[in-house]
Amino acid sequence: MSLLAKIFIVFQTILVMVYLGMTSTLYQHRRDWRTSYQKLKHRYTTVVSRAEKEIRALRTYVISKNDIVAAKESEVRSLKSSLDQETSRASDQARLFQQKVDEYNLLQENLRSLSARLQEALSRNEQLQTRNTELNDAKKLAEDRRETSEGQVARLTALTTSLEQDLSDVRREFADVRKRLRDKELLIAMAENAGVNFELLVPGPPVPAIDGTVVAVKTDVNPPLVLLSVGSDDKVEKGFHFAIYRQGQYVGRVVVERVLRDSAGCRVLFTADGQQIQSGDSAATRLMQ
């Protein structure tokens, strides 16, 4: 509701009060109409004068208020203009902010992608380090084994050289012995075949009676090597002689050079003419009758 409307409402209220006062006065003083009229007129004049003063005061107040309203409207227009400018700037700032948000989201996506790639690279690097450690350990183990093998090869080479020298000496000795014993063994074999029993001619056997079988024969060396199926468990000792037979026929003779628990390595002393020791042949420390 405007100020002018309020003023008119106040003025109308005053007039109503005046009218009511006059009506009540006339009602109470019905006989003294003239006096009452004069009093009412004086009151009315007084009230009207007072109302006019109030109206003038209100008009002056309204004018001042209108001036204030005009000033406020001007200020409002200025503020509205400023608000429009600030709104435009805020819109620009909002667009700029949205652009920065989009750029930030893009950077976040790139960061996540780079983080994933970094984690993958770190995992791959860890796997490579583990593999490198394993390879280094394997390399160290291989180097240790190589050094051990080289040491063993050196020892075996030295041992082989020593054994070859010993073998050469043994071969020379056994060549002489075989040459001397060949005829004697053949004579003994011939005598055995002729029915001579040497066990009756000696007080006892020089070695215990041991029977075995030829397990393997190595013929790429001279003299050949023979592996028998009897060993230390069968009371075989180094230096024992074994006669080799095949189906009751004399084949040759061997001498024990190395004894194991269940086998013995022998060297061939000689073989009968046209004979060759083979796997499966029988072996005995005593001559078969």
Summary of the structure (lengths in Angstrom):
residues: 289
radius of gyration: 71.3
end to end distance: 157.5
largest distance: 205.4
contacts: 705
relative contact order: 0.06
helix: 67%
strand: 14%
